[in-house]
Amino acid sequence: MSSFRSSRGRFADEADDDRNDPLSPTAGGAGAASANAEAEAAAAASADAQEAAMQSQEFKDIMMENEILAKENRLFHAYLHRNLSDVREEDIDGVDLPLPAGAAPPSGNIPLALKFAMALQEQDIRVQQLKDLSDKVVEDVSLLRAIIEAVKVRTDELRKDTYEFQRDVVVRGEHPRTGQVMAEAVLGFLSQRLGGRHALAQKLVSKAKVLKEQRAKLEAQTQSREGQKGRPLSTDFHQLQIKNQQSSQKIRELNAELFRAKASTVRVVQQLNTRRKELAEASAKGARLKGDKHERAAAASRLKAELDTVEREVRADQARQRVLQVQQSNPDVPHVIDYVQQKALASELAAEVRSWARKVEIAQMAATRAKHALQRATALRTQQAEAVRKSLQAGGSMFLPPLAGARK
């Protein structure tokens, strides 16, 4: 049994060696199979990628077609609702399509020409709607601007009224003793305001009356002309044309003058900006030059001071030079070594004099202290002697206290 197990183990080891050996036929077959499997996997992955790309492109095409169909549906829906506004939503499928002018009736699907005609009609309608909307927006904007201007005018009037009320009633109408606003000031202010409003109303009424009279005259003239001729005269139209031409000519001249004024204003503004820029540059340059001037003035003052110092030093050196020249020309002048020795001797003597002066000062201080001590001892002895004399005179004892000054 043990020999069988050993032979089995040996055969298993040999089989493993054959599989691990690249030159053995078993190992070669396994490598080729793995290479084929990898190639098949790569081919399958490439095919899946191509299929996914095709599906993605197809999906994009379908989405684009759906978007086009949705736009066409919105177009048809708008067209039907505009041309069949009295038909309900659920009854639209059973109603014949209203065709544009000149379009042939459809058979089955709607032809491209009919779609194009419907799209053009819808485009014209939308353009007209957009134009109407823009006109309405312009009117609304002009109306809002007029309202804003009226509000601004009314706000200014209210501010003016508030200022006048504050000035005439609150400040000037205050009672000097009680500090309250007097009723007479309020009544006077209100009567003045109401009188101004009444005058304005009368002015407006008279103006309206004049305008009504002018309108009535114009209507009477128009009715008389229509009653005489039945229609306006050609001369009136000719006069109106002449006036229109004159007005147009004046408008063109004014526009040309305005254009020239605007152009000249633009040139003036440009020149003004250029001059302002040049002025700013010149100001900056002036400030810089002013700073340079101050710096150079300070440098000049410093150089002048240094020059004066140098001139004084030069004059002093020249004087010393003249003295040295005189000394050098005089044969009685001692030698330099003798001068140095004498200078050293003078320094030693001066030091010795200072030393002796210090010693004398110390001696004087000691003498002064001794003199003070002697004076104190003399005074003490005098006091003791006076005390002894008094005690003898009084018949007291003959005991003499020891001298403190002697111990010291």
HUGIRA-V531585 format. One record per backbone hydrogen bond with DSSP energy under -0.5 kcal/mol. CO is the residue of the C=O (numbers start at 1). NH is the residue of the N-H. E is the energy in kcal/mol with one decimal. If there is no record, write none. Layout:
CO_NH_E, CO_NH_E
//
This chain:
1_5_-2.0, 2_6_-1.9, 3_7_-2.2, 4_8_-2.2, 5_9_-2.3, 6_10_-2.0, 7_11_-2.3, 8_12_-2.0, 9_13_-2.0, 10_14_-2.1, 11_15_-2.1, 12_16_-2.1, 13_17_-2.2, 14_18_-2.3, 15_19_-2.1, 16_20_-2.2, 17_21_-1.5, 18_27_-0.5, 21_24_-1.0, 24_28_-1.7, 25_29_-1.7, 26_30_-1.6, 27_31_-1.9, 28_32_-2.0, 29_33_-1.8, 30_34_-2.0, 31_35_-2.2, 32_36_-2.3, 33_37_-2.3, 34_38_-2.2, 35_39_-2.3, 36_40_-2.6, 37_41_-2.3, 38_42_-2.5, 39_43_-2.5, 40_44_-2.5, 41_45_-2.5, 42_46_-2.5, 43_47_-2.5, 44_48_-2.4, 45_49_-2.4, 46_50_-2.6, 47_51_-2.5, 48_52_-2.6, 49_53_-2.5, 50_54_-2.6, 51_55_-2.5, 52_56_-2.5, 53_57_-2.6, 54_58_-2.6, 55_59_-2.5, 56_60_-2.4, 57_61_-2.4, 58_62_-2.4, 59_63_-2.6, 60_64_-2.3, 61_65_-2.5, 62_66_-2.7, 63_67_-2.2, 64_68_-2.3, 65_69_-2.7, 66_70_-2.4, 67_71_-2.2, 68_72_-2.4, 69_73_-2.7, 70_74_-2.4, 71_75_-2.3, 72_76_-2.9, 73_77_-2.8, 74_78_-2.4, 75_79_-2.4, 76_80_-2.9, 77_81_-2.4, 78_82_-1.7, 79_83_-2.1, 80_84_-3.3, 84_87_-1.0, 88_91_-0.6, 89_92_-1.0, 92_95_-1.3, 100_103_-1.8, 107_109_-0.6, 111_115_-2.0, 112_116_-2.5, 113_117_-2.4, 114_118_-2.6, 115_119_-2.6, 116_120_-2.5, 117_121_-2.3, 118_122_-2.7, 119_123_-2.6, 120_124_-2.7, 121_125_-2.2, 122_126_-2.9, 123_127_-2.7, 124_128_-2.4, 125_129_-2.7, 126_130_-2.9, 127_131_-2.5, 128_132_-3.0, 129_133_-2.8, 130_134_-2.6, 131_135_-2.7, 132_136_-2.7, 133_137_-2.6, 134_138_-2.5, 135_139_-2.5, 136_140_-3.0, 137_141_-2.8, 138_142_-2.7, 139_143_-2.8, 140_144_-3.0, 141_145_-2.6, 142_146_-2.5, 143_147_-2.7, 144_148_-2.8, 145_149_-2.8, 146_150_-2.7, 147_151_-2.8, 148_152_-2.8, 149_153_-2.8, 150_154_-2.9, 151_155_-2.7, 152_156_-2.7, 153_157_-2.5, 154_158_-2.5, 155_159_-2.6, 156_160_-2.6, 157_161_-2.9, 158_162_-2.7, 159_163_-2.7, 160_164_-2.7, 161_165_-2.8, 162_166_-2.7, 163_167_-2.4, 164_168_-3.4, 165_169_-2.1, 165_170_-1.7, 166_171_-1.7, 167_172_-1.6, 169_173_-0.7, 171_174_-0.8, 173_182_-3.1, 175_179_-1.5, 180_175_-3.4, 182_186_-1.3, 183_187_-2.8, 184_188_-2.5, 185_189_-2.3, 186_190_-2.6, 187_191_-2.6, 188_192_-2.2, 189_193_-2.4, 190_194_-2.8, 191_195_-2.4, 192_196_-2.1, 193_197_-2.4, 194_198_-2.6, 195_199_-2.4, 196_200_-2.3, 197_201_-2.6, 198_202_-2.6, 199_203_-2.3, 200_204_-2.5, 201_205_-2.6, 202_206_-2.5, 203_207_-2.2, 204_208_-2.6, 205_209_-2.3, 206_210_-2.3, 207_211_-2.4, 208_212_-2.4, 209_213_-2.4, 210_214_-2.5, 211_215_-2.6, 212_216_-2.7, 213_217_-2.5, 214_218_-2.5, 215_219_-2.8, 216_220_-2.5, 217_221_-2.7, 218_222_-2.6, 219_223_-2.8, 220_224_-2.5, 221_225_-2.4, 222_226_-2.7, 223_227_-2.5, 224_228_-2.1, 225_229_-2.9, 225_230_-0.8, 226_230_-1.0, 233_237_-1.5, 234_238_-2.6, 235_239_-2.9, 236_240_-2.8, 237_241_-2.6, 238_242_-2.5, 239_243_-2.9, 240_244_-2.7, 241_245_-2.9, 242_246_-2.8, 243_247_-2.9, 244_248_-2.8, 245_249_-2.8, 246_250_-2.8, 247_251_-2.7, 248_252_-2.8, 249_253_-2.7, 250_254_-3.0, 251_255_-2.8, 252_256_-2.9, 253_257_-2.9, 254_258_-2.8, 255_259_-2.9, 256_260_-2.8, 257_261_-2.7, 258_262_-2.9, 259_263_-2.8, 260_264_-3.1, 261_265_-2.7, 262_266_-2.7, 263_267_-2.6, 264_268_-3.0, 265_269_-3.0, 266_270_-2.7, 267_271_-3.1, 268_272_-2.9, 269_273_-2.9, 270_274_-2.7, 271_275_-3.1, 272_276_-2.9, 273_277_-2.6, 274_278_-2.8, 275_279_-3.1, 276_280_-2.7, 277_281_-2.7, 278_282_-3.1, 279_283_-2.9, 280_284_-2.8, 281_285_-2.8, 282_286_-3.2, 283_287_-2.8, 284_288_-2.5, 285_289_-3.0, 286_290_-2.8, 287_291_-2.5, 288_292_-2.4, 289_293_-2.7, 290_294_-2.5, 291_295_-2.6, 292_296_-2.9, 293_297_-2.8, 294_298_-2.7, 295_299_-2.6, 296_300_-2.8, 297_301_-2.7, 298_302_-2.6, 299_303_-2.8, 300_304_-2.7, 301_305_-2.6, 302_306_-2.8, 303_307_-2.7, 304_308_-2.7, 305_309_-2.5, 306_310_-2.8, 307_311_-2.7, 308_312_-2.6, 309_313_-2.7, 310_314_-2.8, 311_315_-2.8, 312_316_-2.8, 313_317_-3.0, 314_318_-2.7, 315_319_-2.5, 316_320_-2.9, 317_321_-2.8, 318_322_-2.5, 319_323_-2.5, 320_324_-3.1, 321_325_-2.5, 322_326_-2.5, 323_327_-3.0, 324_328_-2.9, 325_329_-2.2, 326_330_-1.5, 330_333_-0.9, 335_339_-2.1, 336_340_-2.3, 337_341_-2.7, 338_342_-2.9, 339_343_-2.4, 340_344_-2.3, 341_345_-2.6, 342_346_-2.6, 343_347_-2.0, 344_348_-2.4, 345_349_-2.7, 346_350_-2.5, 347_351_-2.2, 348_352_-2.5, 349_353_-2.7, 350_354_-2.4, 351_355_-2.1, 352_356_-2.7, 353_357_-2.6, 354_358_-1.9, 355_359_-2.2, 356_360_-2.9, 357_361_-2.2, 358_362_-2.4, 359_363_-2.7, 360_364_-2.7, 361_365_-2.1, 362_366_-2.3, 363_367_-2.9, 364_368_-2.5, 365_369_-2.2, 366_370_-2.6, 367_371_-2.7, 368_372_-2.2, 369_373_-2.3, 370_374_-2.7, 371_375_-2.3, 372_376_-2.2, 373_377_-2.5, 374_378_-2.7, 375_379_-2.3, 376_380_-2.2, 377_381_-2.6, 378_382_-2.4, 379_383_-2.1, 380_384_-2.6, 381_385_-3.0, 382_386_-2.2, 383_387_-2.0, 384_388_-2.5, 385_389_-2.6, 386_390_-2.2, 387_391_-2.1, 388_392_-2.5, 389_393_-2.3, 390_394_-1.8, 391_396_-3.0, 392_395_-1.0, 399_401_-0.5, 402_404_-0.6, 403_407_-1.4, 404_408_-1.9
//
